[in-house]
Amino acid sequence: MKLSLESITKNPGEWTAAGVSLPKFDIAAVREQTAKTPEWVHFGAGNIFRGFIGSIIQNLLNSGLSKTGIIACDTFDYDIIDRIYTDFDNLTLNVLLNPDGTTSKEVLAGVVEGVKADFSSAESVSRLKAIFRAPSLKMLSFTITEKGYALKRPDGSYLPVVEADMKEGPSSARHAMSIVAALLLERYGAGALPMAVVSMDNCSHNGEKLKSSVVAVAKAWKENGFVDDGFISYLEDEAKITFPWSMIDKITPRPHPLVQEQLRKAGIEGMDPIVTSKKTFIAPFVNAEKPQYLVVEDRFPNGRPALEKAGVYMTTRETVNNTEKMKVTTCLNPLHTAMSMYGCLLGYTLICEEMKDEDIVRLVRRLGYVEGLPVVVDPKILSPKAFIDEVVNERLPNVFMPDDPRRIATDTSQKVGIRFGETIKSYVATGRDLGSLVSIPLAIAGWMRYLLAVNDKGEPMEVSADPLKDELQSKLAGIVWNDPSSYSGQLMPILANASIFGSDLTKTPLAAKIEGYFKRLLAGPGSARALLKSELAV
């Protein structure tokens, strides 16, 4: 069996016998209808789109709730379109990694076309413009990562490619946001047609970031004489163009060798991963955890697919924001960061292995249930406790999820203000006793100890990338990991930095607690283990 239209059409019994579910709709008819009346275009053709968003449209097509599929575009890695989409007839083999160690397999066929969003190609430009001039088009969605919306360097100056796009105009667009602006200009020229432009990336206020970048490009074009005032008005008129916010949550790790081997044994050929010229590691199959959440602000001026019928929560902006806060400040991200600091110190390379460690499990459970839930933002559409239950009991322990604490430790300085700082501020705002917090000061002390680049055995370890890594490590200079007397208050300037933690921790009881924990973490081999056992004793 090979992943192709011919194989699944002519030999469906073989696929079913291999435990693979097949599409329940007429693929040819859907592709024909989509070509005539496109409704949904997506930018970012990677795994979370293929496995998650692809399963949403599959469910709608299987249920007869949609007659058209999704057109996938990529602005960055064109090899994905050629080698993963075109070579496999735009099909994806979706493999869900169940917590019990089993898998569920399905061929997804709701993505009907792969297009390179390449303005240097006349063929690509012609196809994209035709799609965006179609009155039927309802939405453009994105999974391009937060970096895809960035127009500027850290120093505030425009990226060279953005600067060039602004000077050279729509016909020369290269950056993703410039390409989007150029295609919306095409839609404006076709009669100021309405549609929703929906970020589905995992970043705060994603719709706001997307709109800001697109409008910035458009205004630069206005200044340089490429567009008129009407185009700017069109982008800012919510009766015409909307930029809904969303919250997405699903882990889609890189292709797992165990899954690849399982597919081979089932008789499915050609599933080997590839590495593209842009260094993307990707395969014809997607493996992902089963839990998935997509919460979307329901503002679609040209209508939309029946997304709520496929498990998407359609709601208000406030609820989207509250759902994200629930996840990021209490129910998932803080747990990840806390366990990753100690996981690195204790030598773990897999999150699922950490969840076999009683001390780390106690840290995670106390952080989520005891310290977080009392001040959690409740979005109402999801139960915060049920969400944590699923995270702790199913998602983190899943042996199929090859997630690494060293990956999660990346850019910690950019995360702690949200992941811990918001709970600290909530405690202050509600008059709760900050002295009752244990897991949060343990996590912060563990991060400071982690920055010394020595594990709990006293062996050197690599510290993950972080924009403040050098600065923070220089502030910790002079501290020796097995000599508590080498500490002389070096933490205090760091803990006072409100831009890192969201508030000046030296004005709270937490600073002394963090400092005390940190000094105990300098006591030599086994000090991290001993601290966890002591402070989290049942």
C-alpha positions as CSV (number, residue, x, y, z in Angstrom):
1,M,0.0,0.0,0.0
2,K,1.2,3.5,-0.9
3,L,-0.4,6.7,0.1
4,S,-2.2,7.7,-3.1
5,L,-5.6,8.3,-4.5
6,E,-5.2,5.2,-6.7
7,S,-4.4,3.0,-3.7
8,I,-7.1,4.1,-1.4
9,T,-9.7,4.0,-4.2
10,K,-8.8,0.7,-5.8
11,N,-7.7,-1.2,-2.6
12,P,-9.8,0.2,0.3
13,G,-10.1,-3.3,1.9
14,E,-6.3,-3.5,2.4
15,W,-6.3,-0.1,4.2
16,T,-9.2,-1.0,6.4
17,A,-7.6,-4.4,7.2
18,A,-4.5,-2.4,8.3
19,G,-6.6,-0.4,10.7
20,V,-6.7,2.8,8.7
21,S,-10.0,4.8,8.3
22,L,-10.6,6.2,4.8
23,P,-12.5,9.3,3.7
24,K,-16.3,8.9,3.5
25,F,-16.8,11.5,0.8
26,D,-16.3,11.7,-2.9
27,I,-12.8,13.2,-3.1
28,A,-13.0,14.0,-6.8
29,A,-16.3,15.9,-6.3
30,V,-14.9,17.9,-3.4
31,R,-11.8,18.9,-5.4
32,E,-13.9,19.9,-8.4
33,Q,-16.2,22.0,-6.2
34,T,-13.4,23.6,-4.4
35,A,-11.8,24.7,-7.6
36,K,-15.1,26.3,-8.7
37,T,-16.0,27.9,-5.3
38,P,-13.0,28.0,-2.9
39,E,-14.1,28.8,0.7
40,W,-11.0,28.1,2.8
41,V,-7.3,28.9,2.3
42,H,-4.6,28.1,4.8
43,F,-1.1,29.4,5.1
44,G,1.4,27.1,6.8
45,A,1.4,23.6,5.4
46,G,3.1,21.8,8.3
47,N,2.1,19.1,10.8
48,I,-0.3,20.9,13.1
49,F,-2.3,22.0,10.0
50,R,-2.2,18.7,8.3
51,G,-3.2,16.6,11.4
52,F,-5.4,19.0,13.3
53,I,-7.0,21.5,10.9
54,G,-7.0,18.7,8.2
55,S,-9.1,16.5,10.6
56,I,-11.6,19.3,11.1
57,I,-12.4,19.7,7.4
58,Q,-12.4,15.9,7.1
59,N,-15.1,15.6,9.8
60,L,-17.2,18.2,8.0
61,L,-16.9,16.5,4.7
62,N,-17.5,13.0,6.1
63,S,-20.7,14.4,7.7
64,G,-21.9,16.1,4.6
65,L,-21.6,19.5,6.3
66,S,-19.2,20.9,3.7
67,K,-18.8,20.4,0.0
68,T,-15.4,22.1,-0.4
69,G,-12.0,21.4,1.2
70,I,-9.0,23.5,2.1
71,I,-6.3,24.9,-0.2
72,A,-3.0,24.8,1.6
73,C,-0.2,27.4,0.9
74,D,3.3,27.6,2.2
75,T,5.3,30.9,2.2
76,F,8.5,29.4,3.5
77,D,9.3,25.8,2.6
78,Y,8.2,25.0,-0.9
79,D,9.7,21.5,-0.7
80,I,6.8,20.6,1.6
81,I,4.3,21.3,-1.3
82,D,6.3,19.3,-3.8
83,R,7.5,16.4,-1.7
84,I,4.7,16.0,0.9
85,Y,1.6,17.3,-0.9
86,T,2.1,16.8,-4.6
87,D,3.9,13.5,-4.3
88,F,1.1,12.0,-2.2
89,D,-1.9,13.4,-4.0
90,N,-2.4,15.9,-1.2
91,L,-3.3,13.1,1.2
92,T,-2.1,12.8,4.8
93,L,-1.9,9.7,7.0
94,N,-2.9,11.0,10.4
95,V,-1.8,8.9,13.4
96,L,-3.2,9.7,16.8
97,L,-0.9,8.6,19.7
98,N,-3.3,7.4,22.3
99,P,-2.2,7.5,26.0
100,D,-2.6,3.7,26.3
101,G,0.1,3.2,23.7
102,T,-2.3,2.3,20.8
103,T,-2.7,4.3,17.7
104,S,-5.6,5.4,15.6
105,K,-4.9,5.9,11.9
106,E,-6.9,7.8,9.2
107,V,-6.2,9.0,5.7
108,L,-7.1,12.7,5.5
109,A,-8.3,14.1,2.1
110,G,-9.9,17.4,3.0
111,V,-6.8,19.3,1.9
112,V,-7.4,19.4,-1.9
113,E,-4.5,21.4,-3.2
114,G,-1.0,22.6,-2.3
115,V,0.1,26.0,-3.6
116,K,3.5,27.7,-3.2
117,A,2.9,31.2,-2.1
118,D,5.7,32.4,-4.2
119,F,5.3,35.8,-5.9
120,S,8.4,35.2,-8.1
121,S,6.4,32.4,-9.8
122,A,3.8,33.7,-12.4
123,E,1.9,30.4,-12.1
124,S,1.6,30.6,-8.3
125,V,0.6,34.3,-8.4
126,S,-2.1,33.6,-11.0
127,R,-3.5,30.8,-8.9
128,L,-3.5,32.7,-5.7
129,K,-5.1,35.8,-7.2
130,A,-7.8,33.7,-8.8
131,I,-8.6,32.2,-5.4
132,F,-8.7,35.6,-3.6
133,R,-10.9,37.2,-6.2
134,A,-13.6,34.4,-5.7
135,P,-16.7,35.8,-3.9
136,S,-17.1,32.3,-2.3
137,L,-13.9,32.7,-0.2
138,K,-14.8,32.8,3.5
139,M,-11.6,32.5,5.4
140,L,-7.8,32.5,5.3
141,S,-6.3,30.8,8.3
142,F,-2.7,30.4,9.5
143,T,-0.3,28.1,11.4
144,I,3.0,29.9,10.5
145,T,4.3,30.3,14.1
146,E,4.5,33.6,16.0
147,K,7.7,34.4,14.1
148,G,5.7,34.5,10.8
149,Y,4.0,37.7,11.9
150,A,7.1,39.6,13.0
151,L,8.1,42.5,10.8
152,K,10.9,43.9,13.0
153,R,14.2,42.9,14.6
154,P,14.5,43.1,18.4
155,D,16.0,46.6,18.1
156,G,12.8,47.8,16.4
157,S,14.1,48.2,12.9
158,Y,12.3,46.5,10.0
159,L,13.6,43.1,8.8
160,P,15.4,43.6,5.5
161,V,12.9,41.5,3.6
162,V,10.0,43.6,5.0
163,E,11.8,46.9,4.3
164,A,12.3,45.7,0.7
165,D,8.6,44.6,0.4
166,M,7.4,48.0,1.6
167,K,9.6,49.9,-0.9
168,E,9.0,47.6,-3.9
169,G,5.2,47.1,-3.5
170,P,2.7,44.3,-3.7
171,S,4.0,42.7,-6.9
172,S,7.3,41.9,-5.2
173,A,5.9,40.5,-1.9
174,R,8.2,38.0,-0.2
175,H,7.4,38.1,3.6
176,A,4.3,36.2,4.6
177,M,2.6,39.3,5.8
178,S,3.3,41.2,2.6
179,I,1.9,38.3,0.6
180,V,-1.3,38.3,2.7
181,A,-1.6,42.1,2.2
182,A,-1.1,41.7,-1.5
183,L,-3.8,39.0,-1.8
184,L,-6.2,41.1,0.3
185,L,-5.4,43.9,-2.1
186,E,-6.5,41.6,-4.9
187,R,-9.8,40.9,-3.1
188,Y,-10.3,44.6,-2.5
189,G,-9.8,45.2,-6.2
190,A,-12.5,42.6,-7.0
191,G,-15.1,44.6,-5.2
192,A,-14.0,44.9,-1.6
193,L,-15.2,41.4,-1.0
194,P,-15.5,40.3,2.7
195,M,-13.7,37.5,4.5
196,A,-12.2,36.5,7.8
197,V,-8.4,36.3,8.3
198,V,-7.8,33.9,11.2
199,S,-4.6,33.2,13.0
200,M,-4.6,29.7,14.5
201,D,-1.0,30.1,15.9
202,N,-0.2,29.4,19.5
203,C,0.5,33.0,20.6
204,S,-1.4,35.5,22.7
205,H,-3.8,37.8,21.0
206,N,-2.8,36.2,17.7
207,G,-5.5,38.0,15.6
208,E,-4.3,41.4,16.9
209,K,-0.7,40.5,15.9
210,L,-1.8,39.4,12.4
211,K,-3.9,42.5,11.8
212,S,-1.2,44.8,13.0
213,S,1.4,43.4,10.7
214,V,-0.8,43.3,7.6
215,V,-2.0,46.9,8.2
216,A,1.6,48.1,8.7
217,V,2.6,46.7,5.4
218,A,-0.5,48.2,3.7
219,K,0.1,51.6,5.2
220,A,3.7,51.6,4.0
221,W,2.5,50.8,0.5
222,K,0.0,53.7,0.9
223,E,2.9,56.1,1.8
224,N,4.9,54.8,-1.2
225,G,2.0,55.2,-3.6
226,F,1.1,51.6,-4.3
227,V,-2.4,51.6,-2.8
228,D,-5.1,54.1,-2.0
229,D,-6.8,55.1,1.2
230,G,-9.7,52.9,0.4
231,F,-7.6,49.8,0.8
232,I,-6.6,50.8,4.3
233,S,-10.3,51.5,5.1
234,Y,-11.2,48.1,3.7
235,L,-8.7,46.3,6.0
236,E,-10.0,48.2,9.1
237,D,-13.7,47.8,8.3
238,E,-14.9,44.8,10.3
239,A,-18.0,44.5,8.1
240,K,-15.5,43.6,5.3
241,I,-12.3,42.1,6.9
242,T,-12.0,40.6,10.4
243,F,-9.0,39.2,12.2
244,P,-10.6,36.8,14.8
245,W,-8.6,35.7,17.8
246,S,-8.1,32.0,18.6
247,M,-6.6,29.6,21.1
248,I,-5.1,26.3,19.8
249,D,-3.7,23.4,21.8
250,K,-2.3,20.2,20.3
251,I,1.1,18.6,20.3
252,T,2.3,17.4,16.9
253,P,5.9,16.2,17.4
254,R,8.3,15.3,14.7
255,P,7.7,11.9,13.0
256,H,8.3,9.1,15.6
257,P,10.4,6.1,14.5
258,L,8.0,3.7,16.3
259,V,5.1,5.0,14.3
260,Q,7.1,4.7,11.1
261,E,8.0,1.1,11.9
262,Q,4.4,0.3,12.8
263,L,3.2,1.6,9.5
264,R,5.9,-0.4,7.7
265,K,4.7,-3.6,9.4
266,A,1.1,-2.8,8.4
267,G,2.3,-2.9,4.8
268,I,2.2,0.9,4.2
269,E,5.1,1.9,2.0
270,G,6.9,5.1,1.4
271,M,6.4,6.7,4.8
272,D,10.1,7.6,5.4
273,P,10.6,11.2,6.7
274,I,12.4,13.7,4.6
275,V,14.6,16.7,5.4
276,T,13.8,19.6,3.1
277,S,16.2,22.2,1.8
278,K,14.9,24.5,4.6
279,K,15.8,21.8,7.2
280,T,12.2,20.9,7.9
281,F,12.0,17.3,9.2
282,I,8.6,16.0,7.9
283,A,7.0,12.8,6.7
284,P,3.9,11.7,4.7
285,F,2.3,10.8,8.0
286,V,1.6,13.1,11.0
287,N,1.8,11.7,14.5
288,A,0.1,13.7,17.2
289,E,-1.6,13.4,20.6
290,K,-5.3,12.8,20.7
291,P,-6.4,15.8,22.8
292,Q,-6.9,18.9,20.7
293,Y,-8.5,22.3,21.3
294,L,-9.4,25.1,19.0
295,V,-11.3,28.1,20.3
296,V,-12.2,30.8,17.8
297,E,-13.8,34.2,18.0
298,D,-16.9,34.0,15.9
299,R,-16.6,36.9,13.5
300,F,-16.9,35.8,9.9
301,P,-18.3,38.5,7.6
302,N,-18.7,36.2,4.6
303,G,-20.0,33.2,6.5
304,R,-17.9,30.1,7.6
305,P,-17.9,26.3,7.6
306,A,-19.8,24.7,10.4
307,L,-16.7,24.5,12.5
308,E,-18.6,23.9,15.8
309,K,-19.9,20.6,14.3
310,A,-16.3,19.4,14.1
311,G,-15.3,20.2,17.7
312,V,-14.2,23.8,17.4
313,Y,-15.4,26.1,20.1
314,M,-16.9,29.2,18.4
315,T,-17.3,32.0,20.9
316,T,-16.5,35.6,21.9
317,R,-13.1,37.3,22.0
318,E,-13.3,37.5,25.8
319,T,-13.8,33.8,26.0
320,V,-10.9,33.1,23.6
321,N,-8.7,35.3,25.8
322,N,-9.8,33.6,29.0
323,T,-9.3,30.1,27.5
324,E,-5.8,31.1,26.6
325,K,-5.1,32.5,30.0
326,M,-6.4,29.3,31.6
327,K,-3.9,27.2,29.5
328,V,-0.9,29.5,29.6
329,T,-1.0,30.8,33.2
330,T,-2.4,27.8,35.0
331,C,-3.3,24.5,33.4
332,L,-0.5,23.6,31.1
333,N,2.4,25.9,30.4
334,P,3.4,26.6,34.0
335,L,3.5,22.8,34.6
336,H,5.7,22.3,31.6
337,T,8.2,25.0,32.6
338,A,8.5,23.9,36.2
339,M,9.0,20.2,35.4
340,S,11.5,21.1,32.6
341,M,13.8,23.0,35.0
342,Y,14.1,20.1,37.4
343,G,13.9,17.6,34.6
344,C,17.1,19.1,33.1
345,L,18.8,19.2,36.4
346,L,17.9,15.5,37.1
347,G,19.1,14.4,33.6
348,Y,15.8,13.7,31.9
349,T,15.4,14.0,28.2
350,L,11.7,13.0,27.9
351,I,8.7,14.6,29.5
352,C,7.0,11.2,29.7
353,E,9.9,9.8,31.7
354,E,9.7,12.7,34.1
355,M,6.1,11.7,34.8
356,K,7.3,8.5,36.4
357,D,9.3,10.5,38.9
358,E,7.2,10.9,42.1
359,D,9.0,14.1,43.1
360,I,8.3,15.9,39.8
361,V,4.8,14.6,39.7
362,R,4.2,16.2,43.2
363,L,5.7,19.4,41.9
364,V,3.4,19.5,38.9
365,R,0.3,18.5,40.8
366,R,0.8,21.1,43.6
367,L,1.5,23.8,41.0
368,G,-1.7,23.0,39.0
369,Y,-4.2,21.9,41.6
370,V,-3.2,23.6,44.8
371,E,-1.6,26.9,43.7
372,G,-3.1,27.5,40.3
373,L,-6.8,26.4,40.4
374,P,-7.8,28.8,43.2
375,V,-7.0,31.8,41.0
376,V,-7.5,30.3,37.5
377,V,-9.3,32.2,34.9
378,D,-12.4,30.1,34.1
379,P,-13.4,30.4,30.4
380,K,-16.7,28.5,31.2
381,I,-16.6,26.6,27.9
382,L,-13.9,24.2,29.4
383,S,-13.4,23.0,32.9
384,P,-10.0,24.1,34.2
385,K,-9.8,21.1,36.6
386,A,-10.8,18.7,33.8
387,F,-8.1,20.3,31.6
388,I,-5.4,19.8,34.2
389,D,-6.7,16.2,34.8
390,E,-6.1,15.4,31.2
391,V,-2.7,17.1,31.1
392,V,-1.4,15.3,34.2
393,N,-3.0,11.9,33.7
394,E,-2.9,11.6,29.9
395,R,-0.9,14.1,28.0
396,L,2.3,14.5,29.9
397,P,2.8,10.8,30.6
398,N,2.1,9.7,27.0
399,V,5.1,7.6,26.1
400,F,4.5,8.3,22.4
401,M,5.2,12.0,22.8
402,P,8.9,12.5,22.4
403,D,8.9,15.9,24.0
404,D,12.2,17.1,25.6
405,P,12.5,19.3,28.7
406,R,15.4,21.0,27.0
407,R,13.1,22.2,24.3
408,I,10.6,23.5,26.8
409,A,13.4,25.3,28.7
410,T,14.1,27.4,25.6
411,D,13.4,31.1,26.0
412,T,12.3,30.7,29.6
413,S,13.0,34.4,30.4
414,Q,10.3,35.3,27.9
415,K,7.7,32.9,29.5
416,V,8.0,33.1,33.3
417,G,6.2,36.5,33.5
418,I,3.1,34.9,32.0
419,R,3.5,31.3,33.3
420,F,4.2,32.3,37.0
421,G,3.8,36.0,37.1
422,E,0.1,36.1,36.4
423,T,-0.6,33.7,39.3
424,I,1.5,35.8,41.6
425,K,-0.4,38.9,40.6
426,S,-3.7,37.1,41.1
427,Y,-2.6,36.1,44.6
428,V,-1.8,39.8,45.4
429,A,-5.0,41.1,43.8
430,T,-7.2,38.7,45.8
431,G,-5.3,39.1,49.1
432,R,-4.1,35.5,49.2
433,D,-1.0,34.6,51.1
434,L,2.1,34.6,48.8
435,G,3.9,32.7,51.5
436,S,1.7,29.7,50.9
437,L,3.2,29.2,47.4
438,V,5.8,26.4,47.1
439,S,5.9,25.1,43.6
440,I,6.2,28.6,42.0
441,P,9.2,29.7,44.0
442,L,10.7,26.2,43.6
443,A,10.3,26.6,39.8
444,I,11.9,30.0,39.8
445,A,14.8,28.9,42.0
446,G,15.2,25.8,39.8
447,W,15.5,28.1,36.7
448,M,18.2,30.2,38.4
449,R,20.0,27.0,39.4
450,Y,19.6,25.6,35.8
451,L,21.4,28.7,34.5
452,L,24.6,27.6,36.2
453,A,24.9,24.9,33.5
454,V,25.6,22.1,36.0
455,N,23.2,19.2,36.6
456,D,22.3,17.7,40.0
457,K,25.3,15.3,39.8
458,G,27.7,18.2,39.3
459,E,28.2,17.4,35.6
460,P,28.3,20.2,32.9
461,M,25.1,20.6,31.0
462,E,24.0,22.7,28.1
463,V,21.6,25.6,28.8
464,S,18.9,26.1,26.1
465,A,18.8,29.2,24.0
466,D,17.4,32.3,25.6
467,P,17.7,36.0,24.6
468,L,18.7,36.9,28.2
469,K,20.9,33.9,28.7
470,D,24.2,35.7,28.7
471,E,22.9,38.6,30.8
472,L,21.4,36.4,33.4
473,Q,24.4,34.1,33.6
474,S,26.7,37.2,34.1
475,K,24.6,38.3,37.0
476,L,25.1,34.9,38.6
477,A,28.9,35.1,38.2
478,G,30.8,33.9,41.2
479,I,28.3,31.4,42.3
480,V,29.7,27.8,42.7
481,W,27.1,25.0,42.4
482,N,28.4,23.0,45.4
483,D,29.3,26.0,47.6
484,P,26.3,27.8,49.2
485,S,28.7,30.3,50.7
486,S,29.6,31.6,47.2
487,Y,26.1,33.1,47.1
488,S,26.1,36.8,48.1
489,G,22.7,38.1,46.9
490,Q,23.3,37.8,43.2
491,L,19.6,36.8,42.6
492,M,18.1,39.9,43.9
493,P,18.7,42.2,40.9
494,I,17.2,39.5,38.7
495,L,14.1,39.0,41.0
496,A,13.5,42.7,41.0
497,N,13.2,42.8,37.2
498,A,9.5,43.3,36.6
499,S,10.0,42.9,32.8
500,I,10.9,39.3,33.5
501,F,8.5,38.3,36.2
502,G,5.6,40.7,35.7
503,S,6.3,42.4,39.0
504,D,9.2,43.2,41.4
505,L,9.5,40.0,43.4
506,T,11.8,41.6,45.9
507,K,8.8,43.6,47.2
508,T,7.1,40.3,48.1
509,P,7.9,37.4,50.5
510,L,8.6,35.3,47.5
511,A,12.1,36.7,46.9
512,A,13.4,35.4,50.3
513,K,11.8,32.0,49.7
514,I,13.3,31.7,46.2
515,E,16.7,32.8,47.6
516,G,16.5,30.2,50.3
517,Y,15.6,27.4,47.9
518,F,18.4,28.5,45.5
519,K,21.0,28.3,48.3
520,R,19.8,24.8,49.1
521,L,20.2,23.9,45.5
522,L,23.9,24.8,45.8
523,A,24.6,22.1,48.4
524,G,26.3,19.7,46.1
525,P,25.3,16.4,44.4
526,G,21.6,15.5,44.9
527,S,20.6,18.9,46.2
528,A,17.8,19.3,43.7
529,R,16.4,15.9,44.5
530,A,16.6,16.6,48.3
531,L,14.9,20.0,47.9
532,L,12.0,18.5,46.0
533,K,11.5,15.7,48.5
534,S,11.7,18.1,51.5
535,E,9.4,20.8,50.2
536,L,6.8,18.5,48.5
537,A,6.6,15.8,51.2
538,V,3.1,14.4,51.4
